[in-house]
Amino acid sequence: MAMDARDIERLIKEALPDATVEIRDLAGDGDHYAATVVSSAFRGRTRVQQHQMVYAALKGNMGGVLHALALTTSAPQD
């Protein structure tokens, strides 16, 4: 069973309330997504740490109901 884009966005925003999240379905199959996440929580963190924060927000769904997620993360520009 695939994961809905709205569920992905909801989980990320629950963990990172100030985040701006854009989700795109890459293949039209509900299985392969790209996400752009901008959050002040990413300030001072490496790209790997930022991605780990997003994966943690997805509560173990990566690799299961969520097959593929291409991430672009950043802190907001001041």
TORPA-244656 format. One line per 2 residues: their letters; for each residue x, y, z of N, C-alpha, C, O. Coordinates in Angstrom, 2 decimals. Layout:
residues N
A> X,Y,Z,X,Y,Z,X,Y,Z,X,Y,Z ~ ...
END
This chain:
residues 78
MA> 0.85,-1.19,0.00,0.00,0.00,0.00,0.88,1.24,0.00,1.83,1.33,0.78 ~ 0.58,2.18,-0.85,1.35,3.41,-0.99,0.97,4.42,0.10,-0.07,4.30,0.76
MD> 1.84,5.39,0.27,1.60,6.44,1.27,1.16,7.70,0.53,1.75,8.07,-0.48 ~ 0.14,8.35,1.03,-0.39,9.56,0.42,0.52,10.76,0.71,1.09,10.86,1.80
AR> 0.66,11.65,-0.26,1.50,12.84,-0.11,1.06,13.69,1.09,1.89,14.27,1.78 ~ -0.24,13.76,1.33,-0.73,14.55,2.48,-0.26,13.96,3.80,0.01,14.69,4.75
DI> -0.16,12.62,3.86,0.33,11.97,5.08,1.81,12.26,5.30,2.25,12.48,6.43 ~ 2.57,12.27,4.22,3.99,12.60,4.32,4.14,14.02,4.86,4.91,14.25,5.80
ER> 3.42,14.95,4.27,3.49,16.34,4.70,3.06,16.49,6.16,3.70,17.22,6.92 ~ 2.00,15.82,6.55,1.50,15.90,7.93,2.55,15.40,8.93,2.78,16.05,9.95
LI> 3.16,14.27,8.64,4.17,13.72,9.56,5.37,14.66,9.70,5.89,14.85,10.79 ~ 5.80,15.23,8.57,6.95,16.15,8.63,6.58,17.39,9.44,7.38,17.84,10.26
KE> 5.38,17.94,9.22,4.98,19.15,9.94,4.72,18.89,11.42,4.87,19.79,12.24 ~ 4.34,17.66,11.77,4.19,17.33,13.19,5.54,17.39,13.89,5.63,17.85,15.03
AL> 6.58,16.93,13.22,7.92,16.91,13.82,8.63,18.25,13.68,9.43,18.62,14.54 ~ 8.34,18.98,12.61,8.98,20.27,12.34,7.88,21.30,12.06,7.61,21.62,10.90
PD> 7.25,21.81,13.11,6.05,22.64,12.93,6.22,23.87,12.06,5.27,24.32,11.42 ~ 7.43,24.43,12.01,7.63,25.64,11.21,7.98,25.33,9.76,8.21,26.25,8.97
AT> 8.03,24.06,9.40,8.51,23.65,8.08,7.56,24.07,6.97,6.34,24.05,7.11 ~ 8.18,24.45,5.87,7.48,24.59,4.60,7.79,23.30,3.84,8.95,22.96,3.64
VE> 6.75,22.60,3.42,6.93,21.29,2.81,6.24,21.27,1.45,5.08,21.65,1.32 ~ 6.98,20.83,0.44,6.42,20.65,-0.90,6.68,19.20,-1.30,7.83,18.76,-1.30
IR> 5.64,18.47,-1.63,5.74,17.07,-2.00,5.33,16.92,-3.47,4.30,17.46,-3.89 ~ 6.13,16.20,-4.23,5.81,15.92,-5.63,5.82,14.40,-5.84,6.75,13.72,-5.41
DL> 4.81,13.89,-6.50,4.74,12.47,-6.86,5.51,12.32,-8.18,5.05,12.80,-9.22 ~ 6.66,11.68,-8.15,7.55,11.63,-9.30,7.08,10.69,-10.40,7.31,10.97,-11.58
AG> 6.42,9.61,-10.05,6.04,8.62,-11.04,4.53,8.48,-11.22,4.07,7.72,-12.07 ~ 3.77,9.21,-10.43,2.32,9.10,-10.51,1.76,7.82,-9.92,0.61,7.47,-10.14
DG> 2.62,7.12,-9.15,2.20,5.84,-8.59,2.00,5.86,-7.08,1.66,4.83,-6.48 ~ 2.21,7.03,-6.46,2.06,7.12,-5.01,3.15,6.40,-4.25,3.02,6.16,-3.05
DH> 4.23,6.05,-4.93,5.32,5.29,-4.32,6.66,6.01,-4.37,7.55,5.72,-3.57 ~ 6.81,6.94,-5.30,8.08,7.63,-5.52,7.83,9.13,-5.44,7.19,9.72,-6.32
YA> 8.35,9.74,-4.38,8.11,11.15,-4.13,9.42,11.93,-4.06,10.49,11.37,-3.83 ~ 9.29,13.23,-4.25,10.37,14.17,-3.96,9.79,15.17,-2.97,8.64,15.60,-3.11
AT> 10.58,15.55,-1.98,10.12,16.51,-0.98,11.16,17.61,-0.82,12.36,17.35,-0.75 ~ 10.67,18.82,-0.76,11.50,19.97,-0.42,11.01,20.45,0.94,9.84,20.78,1.11
VV> 11.93,20.48,1.91,11.57,20.84,3.28,12.49,21.96,3.73,13.71,21.84,3.70 ~ 11.89,23.07,4.16,12.63,24.21,4.67,12.19,24.42,6.12,11.00,24.61,6.39
SS> 13.16,24.40,7.05,12.83,24.55,8.47,13.99,25.21,9.20,15.15,24.93,8.92 ~ 13.67,26.08,10.14,14.70,26.70,10.97,15.40,25.66,11.85,16.51,25.91,12.32
AF> 14.77,24.52,12.07,15.39,23.45,12.87,16.64,22.89,12.18,17.45,22.22,12.81 ~ 16.80,23.16,10.89,17.95,22.67,10.14,19.19,23.56,10.30,20.28,23.17,9.90
RG> 19.02,24.73,10.87,20.17,25.65,11.02,21.29,24.99,11.80,21.06,24.39,12.85 ~ 22.51,25.10,11.28,23.68,24.57,11.95,23.83,23.06,11.83,24.74,22.48,12.44
RT> 22.98,22.42,11.07,23.04,20.97,10.92,23.54,20.62,9.51,23.30,21.36,8.55 ~ 24.24,19.51,9.42,24.70,19.05,8.12,23.52,18.56,7.30,22.43,18.33,7.83
RV> 23.74,18.40,6.02,22.68,17.90,5.14,22.25,16.50,5.60,21.06,16.20,5.60 ~ 23.20,15.67,5.98,22.87,14.32,6.46,21.99,14.41,7.70,21.00,13.68,7.80
QQ> 22.33,15.27,8.64,21.52,15.44,9.85,20.11,15.94,9.51,19.13,15.50,10.12 ~ 20.02,16.85,8.55,18.72,17.35,8.13,17.87,16.22,7.57,16.69,16.10,7.91
HQ> 18.45,15.39,6.73,17.72,14.28,6.14,17.32,13.27,7.21,16.22,12.71,7.16 ~ 18.21,13.04,8.18,17.87,12.12,9.28,16.68,12.64,10.07,15.85,11.85,10.52
MV> 16.58,13.95,10.24,15.45,14.54,10.96,14.14,14.28,10.20,13.12,13.97,10.81 ~ 14.19,14.39,8.88,12.98,14.14,8.08,12.62,12.66,8.14,11.46,12.31,8.32
YA> 13.62,11.79,7.99,13.34,10.35,8.06,12.76,9.97,9.42,11.84,9.15,9.50 ~ 13.27,10.57,10.49,12.73,10.30,11.83,11.28,10.76,11.91,10.45,10.11,12.56
AL> 10.96,11.87,11.27,9.59,12.38,11.27,8.63,11.40,10.59,7.44,11.37,10.91 ~ 9.14,10.61,9.66,8.29,9.68,8.92,8.00,8.39,9.69,7.30,7.50,9.20
KG> 8.54,8.30,10.89,8.19,7.25,11.85,8.28,5.83,11.28,7.35,5.04,11.43 ~ 9.40,5.53,10.64,9.62,4.18,10.18,8.92,3.80,8.89,8.98,2.64,8.47
NM> 8.25,4.73,8.24,7.56,4.43,6.99,8.48,4.35,5.78,8.10,3.77,4.76 ~ 9.69,4.92,5.87,10.64,4.85,4.76,11.02,3.40,4.53,11.32,2.66,5.46
GG> 11.00,3.01,3.27,11.37,1.65,2.93,10.22,0.67,3.08,10.33,-0.48,2.65 ~ 9.14,1.10,3.67,7.95,0.25,3.81,6.87,0.78,2.89,6.93,0.59,1.67
VL> 5.87,1.43,3.48,4.78,1.99,2.66,5.27,3.16,1.81,4.64,3.50,0.81 ~ 6.36,3.77,2.21,6.97,4.84,1.43,8.24,4.30,0.80,9.27,4.16,1.47
HA> 8.17,3.98,-0.47,9.26,3.29,-1.15,10.46,4.19,-1.41,11.60,3.80,-1.13 ~ 10.23,5.38,-1.95,11.34,6.26,-2.32,10.98,7.71,-2.06,9.87,8.16,-2.38
LA> 11.92,8.44,-1.48,11.73,9.87,-1.20,13.03,10.60,-1.47,14.01,10.43,-0.75 ~ 13.04,11.41,-2.51,14.20,12.26,-2.81,14.04,13.54,-2.00,13.02,14.23,-2.13
LT> 15.03,13.86,-1.18,14.92,15.01,-0.28,15.81,16.17,-0.70,16.96,15.99,-1.11 ~ 15.24,17.36,-0.58,16.00,18.61,-0.63,15.64,19.34,0.65,14.47,19.64,0.89
TS> 16.64,19.64,1.47,16.38,20.30,2.75,17.25,21.54,2.87,18.34,21.62,2.31 ~ 16.74,22.51,3.62,17.51,23.73,3.89,16.87,24.50,5.03,15.71,24.30,5.37
AP> 17.67,25.40,5.60,17.15,26.35,6.58,16.65,27.57,5.80,17.16,27.84,4.71 ~ 15.68,28.30,6.33,15.19,29.50,5.63,16.29,30.55,5.51,17.15,30.69,6.38
QD> 16.24,31.29,4.42,17.17,32.40,4.22,16.67,33.60,5.01,15.48,33.93,4.97 ~ 17.57,34.23,5.73,17.18,35.41,6.52,17.09,36.66,5.70,16.78,37.73,6.23
END
